[in-house]
Amino acid sequence: MKARVYVMLKNGVLDPQGEAVRHALGSLGFDGVEGVRQGKVIELDLAEGSTEATVTEMCEKLLANTVIESYRVEMG
Amino acid sequence: MKAAVIVFPGSNCDRDLAVAFEQAGADVTMVWHKDTALPEGIDMVGVPGGFSFGDYLRCGAIAANSPICQSLIKHAERGGYALGVCNGFQILTETGLLPGALRRNAGLKYICRTVGLEVASADTAFTSGYNKGDVVNVPIAHHDGNYFVTDEKLAQLHDEDRIAFTYTENPNGSVANIAGVVSKNRRVLGMMPHPERAADTGHGGIDGVAMFRALMDQFATA
């Protein structure tokens, strides 16, 4: 089974990379991009029967830094 | 003073840090990240700069979960001293020994130059060789040195006088110009600038020497 973890900088934490992407889109002529935030997706191949609670624990301990990042887990 | 300097795959300031401790008179042992225990009787653990584990996932995140860091955490919880420089600071925040996190520099560029640092607190074993308000020149060399803490935590750091150094001109976007902070018991310091690279006349500056000397004095009088 698979799990997918989305890690994003928390709202309120400035994302300089997202800002740079927003500027670049503007200079390519894409108007109206009011904000860009860049995160990461982590895909996990897990043994059958693994639980979302375990993946959440992985996020808390390693996959996200909860001081500055939020995460979301999708199972299956 | 008996010091240990941890070496991770990708550390590149480990020998510089060891030399700075040795020149101040410390007895230094290098410790590999896979070791599970620090040598007996260690007073100070140096967590060096570099790019441990290639900065994979987040700077310092993998190193913070390496076997030796469990011993480092126990050492700090026992009241032991630790100094984390650059990647070492990132590692110490990832272990939770120090508050906050280091984000990508606001200007997105890797910055390598000497900066002015104001001694914001001289009330630590690391900074007692300076006076509060002194400005020292120390090099930075980082891509992810943009210090972040919540407003609430920042107020606590101010109240507890835990900000050791601030930048005179903020190079990276750090909250409140913070360049280095200490733990609640004031025995763990993390800082992005490299005092070990300002510790010999050959470096072009010796403003970091006072830190290593002050640490030695701390243990000489203890």
Chai-1 contact restraints between the chains, C-beta under 6 A:
chainA,res_idxA,chainB,res_idxB,connection_type,confidence,min_distance_angstrom,max_distance_angstrom,comment,restraint_id
A,P16,B,R104,contact,1.0,0.0,6.0,A-B,restraint_1
A,P16,B,A106,contact,1.0,0.0,6.0,A-B,restraint_2
A,P16,B,L108,contact,1.0,0.0,6.0,A-B,restraint_3
A,A20,B,L108,contact,1.0,0.0,6.0,A-B,restraint_4
A,N65,B,R58,contact,1.0,0.0,6.0,A-B,restraint_5
A,N65,B,A101,contact,1.0,0.0,6.0,A-B,restraint_6
A,V67,B,A101,contact,1.0,0.0,6.0,A-B,restraint_7
A,I68,B,A101,contact,1.0,0.0,6.0,A-B,restraint_8
A,I68,B,F148,contact,1.0,0.0,6.0,A-B,restraint_9
